[in-house]
Amino acid sequence: MYARTEADVEVIVTWQNNASQLRGTSTRERINLKVGDRMNFGVSSRTGQFQPGATPSIGAFEVSDRRLLFSNFTTSTTYVVENLEGGTELVKARPRHLAMVVPFEMSRILIPSSEDVIELTVFAPAPPLLGPAQAATVPESAMSKMDTASKYFAVLVALCEPRLRGSSMAAVPSVQEVVKRLRGIEQFRDANRSSINYHIDYLADQKLPVSQWAKYVDEGRMHSKREALVAFALRFDLVREEHLDLLPDLNRSGPRPS
């Protein structure tokens, strides 16, 4: 079915097969692609589910060297490719867009259909990296000196958590929700709205250059400081998935030693 070449590079495409939901079952399907492989896909006219090789094709994956290429064969539907590791990063595969390079190692591809939004999870090859001795050295910025052991950083992680765990459309927590989320840490035992707002103001005024993000937008409304901080922190990888370990276990109650 696919023309293969010998290579270590592999792309994994997975999706939920809900075609048998009426029988109370659902399975996770998977296809592995090597360099030189191409997989056209469509939507089953019978089940409305994602289907490799379906006719007519509405898109395609192709693995070329260390790149994953993605095509949209439709005339009017935009597909969205989200970075599963970046919180709010996404790119759009617009109608008739061919061989777009997917820039993320782990991505969620969203394909609207008449029934639902089809969701694919794609694991692509890691990009090559320069050796430490070859990489350019630039002066440290204030944002690169963020203290991950500080209280203000824990507040920033709590603000970013829903988008790191969920999707780029997840709501930013309210101040009171941050208070509740951090109460399991000993140093936040007595946290309240005023103390959390103090850390938010400190981040926005002293640590991160978010003024550009908090300017007036449509109809004269302003982005909140919380929204601006989350957008900035996630876009520049200041808060990453591994930082979620700084927060209390979601299934655990009571203060955690600082």
N, C-alpha and C positions, 0 to 999 in steps of 0.2 A: 504493500500500500504506500509506503514511504521510501524514498531513495536515501540510503544511509551511508555515512562515511565513518571511518574509525576515529573516534574522538572521546575525550573524557568529559566534555561539556554536555550537560544534560539540563533540560527544562521540564518541569513537572507542572501539569495543569490538572487541577482537581475541581469538582463541582458536586453539589448535592443533587441526587436523583430522587425526586419526590413523586415519581410516576406511580408508585405503589402505596401512596399515603392512605388510600381508601382501605387498604388491608392493614394499616397501622405500622407499616415499615418504611424506612427511608435509608438509602445507602449513599456512601461517598464514592464517587467514581474517580478514576485517575488515568492519565495518559502521560507517558514519558517520551520526550522528543530529543533526538540527538542532532548534531550539526548536519545540515543538509535535509532534515525532515521538514515537511510542510503539512499542516493539518487545516483543511477547510472545515467550517462548522456552520450549523444552522439551528433552526428550532423545529422540533418534531410537530407536524401538523396534527398528530394524534394526541400527544400528551402536553404540548406546549413547553417541553423541557429542552434544555441545551442538548444538541446531538452532533457529535463529530461526523463529518461526511454527509450531513443532511443536504437535500436539494429542495429549493435553491440555497446556495451558500450565502451567508450574510457577513462572513468575515473569515480571517485566516490567521494562524500562527506560523511563523517560519523561523528556524534557527540558523543563523549565519555567523560563522566564526564564534565570537564570544557575545554576540548580540541576539536579542530576541526581537523579531519584527512582527508587528501586528497591523492587520488591514481591516478596514471597514468597507464592506461592499454595498451598503445600503445607500439610498438616495436622500433620506431625510432624518435618519436617527443617529444621534451622537452617542458614542460609548465613552465611559469614564474609566480611567485607570488610576486607582488610588495607591499610594505608597503605604503598605501595611506597617512600616517602621517609622514613618514620618509624621503621623498624626493628621496633618491637613494638606500634605502634598498630593497633587493630582495633575494628570494631563488628560486632554480630550482627544479622542480619535473621532474626528468629524466625518460626516458622510463622504464616501468616495476617497477617503484618505488611505493611501497604500504604503505598506512597508514602513510604518512609523516605528522608530526604535523605542522599546519600553525601557525607561531609564532606571527602574527600580529592581532590586534583587527579589523582594517579596511584594507582590501587588494583588489588589482586589480589582477585578474587571467587572463593571456593572453594565449590563445590556438590557435596556427596557424592551419588553415585549407586550403584546396585547393582554396577556394574562397577569404578568408580574414583572419584577426586575430580576433577571438572571444574574447570579453572582458566581464568578470563577475566582479561584485562588491560584496564583501562578508563582512558581519559584524559578527564578532565572539564574544564570551563572553570575558569580561574584566578579566584579571588574578587577583588572590587574591594578596593583598598587606600586607606587614608587617605594624604593627602600628608604629607611629613615635618613640615611646619609645623603640621599639625592633630593629629598624634599626641601622646598624653599622655607626659609625661616623669616617670619614677619614679626614686628613688634607686638607684644601682647596687648590686647584691648581689655577694657573693663569687663566686658562680657566673658572673656576667656579666663578671668580670675574669679569667677563665681565660686563661692565657698559652698560645696555640696553638703557640708556638715552644719550649715547655718539654719536658723529658723526661717529666714526669708526664702531660702531655697526649698524647704519642705512645703511652704505655702505655694510656691510656684509649681511644684510637682503636683500638689493636690488640685490646682486649677487645671493643669494639663491632663490629668488622669483620664477623664472620660474620652477624650479624643485619642489618647494613646491606646486605650483598651478597646474602644469602639470604632467609630468612623469619624471622618472629618466634619460631619454634620452634628455631632454630639454637642449638647448645650454646655457652655462653660458654667461651672458650679457657682452658686450664689455665695456670698460671704458666710452666711449662716451654715451652708452645706460644708464649706471648708472648715469652719469651727468644729462641726460634728465629726468630719472625717479625720481630723488631726487629734482629737481628744484621746485617742489610744496611745499617744506618745507622751511620756512623762513631762517633757518640757512644755507641752501644750495642755497640761491638765487644767489650767485655769484660763485657757484661751477664751476670748469673747469677740464680738464683732469689732470693737475698737482696736484690739491688739492685732487682729488679722488685717484690718484696714491699714494699720500702721505699716505692716510689712509690704502690703500691696503698693502703698504710696512710696515707700523706700525703693522698691524695685523699679517703679515707673519713673521716679524722679532722680535716683542716684545710680542705679545699676545698669539699666537697659535703655537705649535710645529709642523709646517707643512713641515719641511725640508725633512722628510721621503717621503712625497707625491710629492715633486718637483724634485726628483732625475731622472737620465736618465732612459728612458724607451726604447721601441723598436726603433731600427735604430738611437739611439743617440739623439732623440728628448726629450725635457723636457716638463713636465706639466707646464702650466702657473701658476703663483701665484694665479690667480683668480680660476682656476680649483682646485688647491690644497686646497684653503681656503673653497670653497664650499663643496668639498668632506669631509673634516675634520669636518666642522661645522654641516653638516647634519648627518654624521655618529654618532657623539657623542651628538646629540640633543641640540647643542648650539643655533641653530636657529630653531624655531618651527613655526607651522602654526599661532599661536596667535601673533607672532611677526610681521606678515604682517600688523597688525593694525598700526604699526609705519610709514608705507609708505603712501604717498598721495593716496586718492581714485583714482582708475583708470579712473573714469568717471568725475573727477573734475580737472580743470585747475587753475593755479594761486598759489602763495605761501600760505602755511599753517602756522599759527603762531607756533613758536617753544615753 
